Amino acid sequence: MEKRQEIQELTLEDVMGDRFGRYSKYIIQERALPDIRDGLKPVQRRILYSMNKDGNTFDKGFRKSAKSVGNIMGNYHPHGDSSIYEAMVRLSQDWKLREVLIEMHGNNGSMDGDPPAAMRYTEARLSELSGEILKDIEKETVDFVWNFDDTEKEPTVLPAKFPNLLVNGSTGISAGYATEIPTHNLAEIIDGTIYLIDHPNASLDKLMEYIPGPDFPTGGILQGKDEIKKAYETGRGKVILRSCTRIEPLKGGKQQIVISEIPYEVNKATLVKKMDEVRLNKKIDGIAEVRDESDRTGLQIVVELKKDANAEGILNYLFKNTELQINYNFNMVAIDNQTPQQVGLKRILDSYIVHRKQVITNRSQFELNKARKRQHIVAGLIKALSILDKVIATIRNSKDKKDAKMNLVKAYAFTEEQAEAIVTLQLYRLTNTDITQLEKEAKELEGQITALTTILSDEKELLSVIKKELREVKKQYGNNRLTQIEAEIQEIKIETEVLVAQEDVVVTVTHEGYIKRSSLRSYSASKPEEVGMKDGDFLLYTGEVNTLDHILLITNKANVIYRPIHELPDLKWKEIGEHISQTILNLSIDESIIAVHTYKEIAFNKTFVFITKEGMIKQTKMSDFEPWRTYKSRPTNCMKLKSDTDEIVNVYLTNDQEQLDVFLVSHRGFGLRYPLEEVPVVGAKAAGVKAMNLKEQDFVVNGLLVFNEGDTPIVILTQRGSIKRMLAQEITQLGRAKRGLMVLRELKKNPHRVSFMSESSDMELLVTTQSGKQLVIHSKDHPVSDRTSNGSFITDEKQDGEILEVHEMHPAVISQASSQFKEQ
C-alpha cells in the first residue's frame, strides 16, 4: 500500500509527551496560577475587565450575574459558564477575600460551604476597590492581545493601583505546580511597598515591621513569627492558625467554650459536626452540647461542658483533633515573566513596583502625547482668532472643506491638524470671550506637559507618583488588622484526665502474656477463681488500679512494654484477655512476661533492679522508662543481654538501696549475698555488671532483694524433689561477683541441684514432675533448716521423676494485690 504524504507517523510517547506538555503550559499560564503583578488569574482578570467595559461598576446599579457571565464567556473566556460564575462568586465572598472585588446581591454562598444561588437569581457589580485595579486601563497602560476569536482585544494584565496578589492572596492547583498565598492587610502592604520603594535593598526584617504577617478575612490567631519569616524568605513555610476562643462560666458551676473566629477556609458546618462527633463517640468526657449560634451579627459556636469538666483540657483536645486549629502552608507560586516561580515577599513587592513603574510610564506617555496634540490645536485656534476676519474670508472663498483646509495651510502656515480644527469650529465659539479660555487652556497644557516630561525623565518623580497613589488607596480603603499574630507556636499538651473517664478497674496479667482490665462490677459479679485463662496458664498479676494509672510489663528477653491502663482491652472477668503480641511487634516465640509494675506517676527516686540467668545485674532509674512515642507497637529495651541463651530471671522496683541486699542462688547450690549499693545505676541499654562468679555449666536460678538485717526465709526446691527453707541472712554478706557459699550439702553421688528459689511467702507453689504429676505445696508448712541441710523430699524421685517446673500461684483475689500496689 502506498504511503500517503499528508499522514505523519509518530510514536504514542512523542504525541502524549508533546500534547501533555502543551496542555500543562496552558493551564499553568492561562488558568490556575495568578500573575505576580495584578494578582489575578486569567478568568478573574476577564471578569473584572468585561464588567468594567460593560459599565457594570460600583457607581451604577446591580446587573443580573447571568448577563455578565454571558458577556465574559462570549467575548473573552471560552469555557463553561459555571467556571466563570464560580470565580465571580468567590470574588464576592468576604470570608475568602480580604477586600472583595465584586459586590453581589442575593445568596453568594456561606462559610458552611452552602452553594450560591444560580446566576439567574443573583445580581452583581464591581466593587469600588476593583475600580482601582482597572484605573487608567484606557490609557494604553498595559498590553492588549486578541481574544480567542480575534474579534476583541483583552488585557494581559491590569494596571493594579495596589498589590492585589498579597492583599487577596490566591489558591490554585495546576500541572506540577500549586499555589497558596495568604491574604494580607491592605494598609500594611501599602506601607511595606512604600518603604521598599524608598529603600530598594531593605532587609526582610525591616519589611516585616510593616508587614508582620498574613491578615485573614476570618480573623483568628496566627502563631509562629519565625515560620512566617521563613515563608516570606523562600515562599514556603508552615504556620499555625487557630480559632479565637474564650471560656465563659454558666449557672450551676458549668462552663462553656465560645468560638468567635475560625481559621481561614475552614468549613464551619463541618467543624461543628466534627466537634459534635467527639462528643457522640465519647472520645473525651465532658462535652454536653455543641451549638452553632452564628447569625447576621457574627460567628459564634458554643461548646457547652458538663459540670466540673476540665475546660482548658477539652479546648486543647479540640485544637489538636479538629479544625479549630490548622496548619496553614504557604506555597507562594505566581507567574513572573511568563514562568511559574516560587516567590518570597520581597520578590512579589519588587515585581509589583516594576509593573507599576511601567504602568505610570505608559500612562504618562499617553497623556503627554494627548496634551501635546491638544497644545498644537489650541495654538492654532489662538492664531486663527487673532486673524479671524482673514480666516473667515479664506474659508468663504473656498470650494469645499478640503479646499478650505488647503487654503488655510497655504495662506497662514497652519498645519493640517490645526486647519481641521479651525474648519470644524462651531460659530458660537468665535465670541470674544473664548480667546481667554484658550489662553488659559494653553497655560494649563504647558504645565501638564512639563510635569509629565519630568515624570518620564526623572525616576525619582515617577516613584513619588506611585507612592502618592498608593497613599490615596490606603487612605480610602485601609482598615484595621483582623488576625492576631503570636510569636511562638504554642505546644498543645493534652492531659490524660481529659481523654479518659476515671474508673477503678481490676487488671490481670498472665504468664503467657494475656492482659485485660475488668470493671469492678464484672469482678464482683464473678467468683475470683473464675478468671478467664487458658489451660496451663497462670496469673502473674492481679490488682485494683485506676484508668489514669500506668503499667510496665518486663519480659525475660529484656523487653519493656508500656500501657496506660485505659488502653488495655476492657473485658469481662471471665474472658481470657488480649495477647500482648496482637499489638506488640517483634517479640520472640519463647518470650514471656516475668514482672508487672503499675504506677500512678514515674518516681524519680526509684530504680529497677534486673538480674539475669548468666550472672549479670544492673540498676536503672525508673525515669528511663517514661512512655516512648512508639509504645503502642514497640517495646523498649531494659538490658543488653550478652548471649541468646541469657534471660532475666527477676526484676525489682525499689527506692530503698541502703537497707537492701542482693541474694542470689545458682543451680549448683551456691548462695551469694551483698549490698545492693554495690550495683551501679546505668542506662536502659547497658548490659550491667557481673552479679556472681559462676562455675562452668552453672547459672543463676533466681535473685532476690532482702533486708540486710532481720530474717528473710527463702524456699529452695531441688531437681530431686526436695524442699528446704532457710534464712537468706544465714549466708554471710560478701562482695559482688564472688562465688558465694553452698546452700546445699554437696553429695558425691546424685547431688542436689537447685530448680527453684523464691522468698517463702504465703504463696502456694504448683510443682510439676517429669511424669506429669502436679502437686500444690505451701512453703510455710516446712521448717526452716540450716545452710548445709538438703531439706526433705516432697515427691518420690524414682516414681515421679525429676521436678520439671515450679510456679508461684498468684491468687485471683485482689485484696492482696491492691494492698501491695498501695505500698508502692
C-alpha positions, 0 to 999 in steps of 0.5 A: 500500500502506498504511503500517503504524504499528508499522514505523519507517523509518530510514536504514542510517547512523542504525541502524549509527551508533546500534547501533555506538555502543551496542555500543562503550559496552558493551564499553568499560564492561562488558568490556575496560577495568578500573575505576580503583578495584578494578582489575578488569574486569567478568568478573574482578570476577564471578569473584572475587565468585561464588567468594567467595559460593560459599565457594570461598576460600583457607581451604577446599579446591580446587573443580573450575574447571568448577563455578565457571565454571558458577556465574559464567556462570549467575548473573552473566556471560552469555557463553561459558564459555571467556571466563570460564575464560580470565580465571580462568586468567590470574588464576592465572598468576604470570608475568602477575600480580604477586600472583595472585588465584586459586590453581589446581591442575593445568596453568594454562598456561606462559610458552611460551604452552602452553594450560591444561588444560580446566576439567574437569581443573583445580581452583581457589580464591581466593587469600588476597590476593583475600580482601582485595579482597572484605573487608567486601563484606557490609557494604553497602560498595559498590553492588549492581545486578541481574544480567542476569536480575534474579534476583541482585544483583552488585557494581559494584565491590569494596571493594579493601583495596589498589590492585589496578589498579597492583599487577596492572596490566591489558591490554585492547583495546576500541572506540577505546580500549586499555589497558596498565598495568604491574604494580607492587610491592605494598609500594611502592604501599602506601607511595606511597598512604600518603604521598599520603594524608598529603600530598594535593598531593605532587609526582610526584617525591616519589611516585616515591621510593616508587614508582620504577617498574613491578615485573614478575612476570618480573623483568628490567631496566627502563631509562629513569627519565625515560620512566617519569616521563613515563608516570606524568605523562600515562599514556603513555610508552615504556620499555625492558625487557630480559632479565637476562643474564650471560656465563659462560666454558666449557672450551676458551676458549668462552663462553656467554650465560645468560638468567635473566629475560625481559621481561614477556609475552614468549613464551619458546618463541618467543624461543628459536626466534627466537634459534635462527633467527639462528643457522640463517640465519647472520645473525651468526657465532658462535652454536653452540647455543641451549638452553632449560634452564628447569625447576621451579627457574627460567628459564634459556636458554643461548646457547652461542658458538663459540670466540673469538666476540665475546660482548658483540657477539652479546648486543647483536645479540640485544637489538636483533633479538629479544625479549630486549629490548622496548619496553614502552608504557604506555597507562594507560586505566581507567574513572573515573566511568563514562568511559574516561580516560587516567590518570597515577599520581597520578590512579589513587592519588587515585581509589583513596583516594576509593573507599576513603574511601567504602568505610570510610564505608559500612562504618562506617555499617553497623556503627554502625547494627548496634551501635546496634540491638544497644545498644537490645536489650541495654538492654532485656534489662538492664531486663527482668532487673532486673524479671524476676519482673514480666516473667515474670508479664506474659508468663504472663498473656498470650494469645499472643506478640503479646499478650505483646509488647503487654503488655510495651510497655504495662506497662514502656515497652519498645519493640517491638524490645526486647519481641521480644527479651525474648519470644524469650529462651531460659530458660537465659539468665535465670541470674544470671550473664548480667546481667554479660555484658550489662553488659559487652556494653553497655560494649563497644557504647558504645565501638564506637559512639563510635569509629565516630561519630568515624570518620564525623565526623572525616576525619582518623580515617577516613584513619588507618583506611585507612592502618592497613589498608593497613599490615596488607596490606603487612605480610602480603603485601609482598615484595621488588622483582623488576625492576631499574630503570636510569636511562638507556636504554642505546644498543645499538651493534652492531659490524660484526665481529659481523654479518659473517664476515671474508673477503678478497674481490676487488671490481670496479667498472665504468664503467657502474656494475656492482659485485660482490665475488668470493671469492678462490677464484672469482678464482683459479679464473678467468683475470683477463681473464675478468671478467664485463662487458658489451660496451663496458664497462670496469673502473674498479676492481679490488682485494683488500679485506676484508668489514669494509672500506668503499667510496665510489663518486663519480659525475660528477653529484656523487653519493656512494654508500656500501657496506660491502663485505659488502653488495655482491652476492657473485658469481662472477668471471665474472658481470657484477655488480649495477647500482648503480641496482637499489638506488640511487634517483634517479640520472640516465640519463647518470650514471656512476661516475668514482672508487672509494675503499675504506677500512678506517676514515674518516681524519680527516686526509684530504680529497677533492679534486673538480674539475669540467668548468666550472672549479670545485674544492673540498676536503672532509674525508673525515669528511663522508662517514661512512655516512648512515642512508639509504645503502642507497637514497640517495646523498649529495651531494659538490658543488653543481654550478652548471649541468646541463651541469657534471660532475666530471671527477676526484676525489682522496683525499689527506692530503698538501696541502703537497707537492701541486699542482693541474694542470689542462688545458682543451680549448683547450690551456691548462695551469694549475698551483698549490698545492693549499693554495690550495683551501679545505676546505668542506662536502659541499654547497658548490659550491667555488671557481673552479679556472681562468679559462676562455675562452668555449666552453672547459672543463676536460678533466681535473685532476690532483694532482702533486708540486710538485717532481720530474717528473710526465709527463702524456699529452695526446691531441688531437681530431686524433689526436695524442699528446704527453707532457710534464712537468706541472712544465714549466708554471710554478706560478701562482695559482688561477683564472688562465688558465694557459699553452698546452700546445699550439702554437696553429695558425691553421688546424685547431688542436689541441684537447685530448680527453684528459689523464691522468698517463702511467702504465703504463696502456694507453689504448683510443682510439676514432675517429669511424669506429669504429676502436679502437686500444690505445696505451701512453703510455710508448712516446712521448717526452716533448716540450716545452710548445709541441710538438703531439706526433705523430699516432697515427691518420690524421685524414682516414681515421679521423676525429676521436678520439671517446673515450679510456679508461684500461684498468684491468687485471683483475689485482689485484696492482696494485690491492691494492698501491695500496689498501695505500698508502692 
